[in-house]
């Protein structure tokens, strides 16, 4: 059977084609974010994309954005530890809708 492929290879290709990998990656980023910022700030923020190692975050209001800036270093350290494959080096916050 020259055309036979491993099931793992077929599933990997299917995940890539359908975008399941990106969905799972986004889900793990959301979970790590909620853990890093805690239950008080998590509902007031929304995680965006990671671009060149910079995580984009939206905060519901200026007070939440300012709190993220105050706690930026410890939050970033927790995210780096939880998500080493993302190669995070910074986070950038803006104000906007979070739901």
C-alpha positions, 0 to 999 in steps of 0.5 A, a space after each residue: 500500500 504505497 498510498 497508505 498514510 498514518 492516521 496521525 498525519 491525516 488528522 493533523 492535515 485535517 486540523 490544519 485545513 479546518 482551522 481546529 488547531 487555531 481554535 484550540 490555540 485560542 482556547 488555551 490562550 483564553 484560559 491562560 489569560 483568565 488564570 494570569 489576570 484573575 477573576 476580577 479582571 478577566 471578565 473586563 478584558 478580551 484577548 486578541 491576536 499575538 503578533 510578533 510576540 505581542 499579545 493584543 488585549 482589549 479592556 472594557 474601560 480605562 480603569 481596567 486598562 490602567 490596572 493591566 498596565 500596573 500588573 503588566 510584568 507579573 501577568 506577562 511572566 505568568 503567560 510566558 510560563 503557561 504558553 512557551 510556544 507563543 514566544 510572548 515578549 509584551 502585551 499591548 492594551 486598548 479600550 473597546 468592547 469585550 463581549 
